[in-house]
Amino acid sequence: MPQALAPELRLRVAEAIERIASVPGYGPVARDLAGWLDAERIHFDPALADRAVVEWTGRVVLGPEPFEGPGIGLEETLVHEHHHRMRQRNLMKSASFWAGVATRSHVMARYERPAYRAALAYLEAAAAARPDIAPDASREAEAVRRTWDIVYAIPLVP
């Protein structure tokens, strides 16, 4: 069950948002995320199997995985979910589902592909802007690509 962020998790999210803001071109994303954090629109669900989800209400719910490992994983997750919330309509999930059924492909691939691409673009920009985290960003990007390949089994970039 989603719950408000505990103080230590809230601090980690705030720090991740500051790091996102430090990457050229990602100031608007960071401002949106900071506004959601201030409005308590980012929650935590310790039982969430996914890294994170955007609910129909627009609330972002983080699972435990983005808090494991280096902070770049949390940053990537926030950027990914920001893409879903700000650039995709809720009905796109349904459209993706039915397109997948009709084409006998993974039902969420059409919905997830743009957010995965946004996450990868952020990781590349972060590595270029912050050489101190470039190795972590590269490993995270590889993990994102590997996850895409395993789950969706279609090209991420056609």
ZIHU-V62017 format. One record per pair of residues at least 6 apart in sequence whose ideal C-beta (glycine too) atoms are under 8 Angstrom apart, sorted by the first residue. I is the first residue (numbers start at 1). GAP is how many residues later the second one is. If there is no record, write none. Layout:
# ZIHU-V62017
[[I GAP] [I GAP]]
This chain:
# ZIHU-V62017
[[1 44] [1 46] [2 41] [2 42] [2 43] [2 46] [2 53] [2 57] [2 59] [3 40] [3 41] [3 42] [4 36] [4 39] [4 40] [5 8] [5 32] [5 35] [5 37] [5 38] [5 39] [5 57] [6 38] [9 35] [9 53] [9 58] [10 27] [12 55] [12 59] [12 62] [13 20] [13 24] [13 29] [13 49] [13 61] [13 65] [14 20] [14 23] [15 56] [16 55] [16 58] [16 59] [16 62] [17 13] [17 16] [17 17] [17 20] [17 61] [18 12] [19 52] [19 53] [19 56] [19 107] [19 111] [20 6] [20 9] [20 10] [20 13] [20 55] [20 58] [20 59] [20 102] [21 6] [21 9] [21 10] [21 13] [22 107] [22 108] [23 99] [23 102] [23 103] [23 106] [23 107] [24 101] [24 105] [25 100] [26 53] [26 96] [26 99] [29 50] [29 53] [29 93] [32 50] [32 54] [33 9] [33 45] [33 49] [35 6] [36 6] [36 24] [41 17] [41 18] [41 19] [42 17] [42 18] [42 19] [42 20] [43 16] [43 17] [43 18] [43 19] [44 17] [44 18] [44 19] [45 16] [45 17] [45 18] [46 17] [46 18] [47 16] [48 13] [48 14] [48 15] [48 16] [49 14] [50 13] [51 11] [51 12] [51 14] [51 15] [51 26] [51 29] [52 8] [52 9] [52 10] [52 11] [52 14] [52 25] [52 26] [52 28] [52 29] [53 7] [53 8] [53 28] [54 6] [54 7] [54 27] [54 30] [54 31] [55 6] [56 34] [58 27] [60 18] [60 21] [60 25] [62 12] [62 15] [65 8] [65 12] [66 7] [66 8] [66 10] [66 11] [66 12] [67 7] [70 63] [70 66] [70 70] [72 51] [72 54] [72 61] [72 64] [72 65] [72 68] [73 67] [73 70] [75 47] [75 51] [76 43] [76 46] [76 47] [76 64] [76 68] [77 42] [79 39] [79 40] [79 43] [80 35] [80 36] [80 38] [80 39] [81 34] [82 36] [83 31] [83 32] [83 35] [83 36] [84 27] [84 31] [87 27] [87 31] [88 23] [88 26] [88 27] [92 18] [92 19] [93 15] [93 18] [95 15] [95 16] [96 11] [96 12] [96 13] [96 14] [96 15] [96 16] [97 10] [97 11] [97 14] [98 9] [99 6] [99 8] [99 11] [100 6] [100 7] [100 8] [100 9] [100 10] [101 6] [105 49] [106 45] [106 46] [106 47] [106 48] [108 44] [109 43] [109 45] [112 36] [112 40] [113 39] [113 43] [116 28] [116 32] [116 40] [117 39] [117 40] [119 25] [120 21] [120 24] [120 25] [120 36] [123 14] [123 15] [123 17] [123 18] [123 21] [124 13] [124 17] [126 7] [126 11] [127 6] [127 7] [127 10] [127 11] [127 14] [128 6] [130 7] [145 11] [148 8] [149 7]]
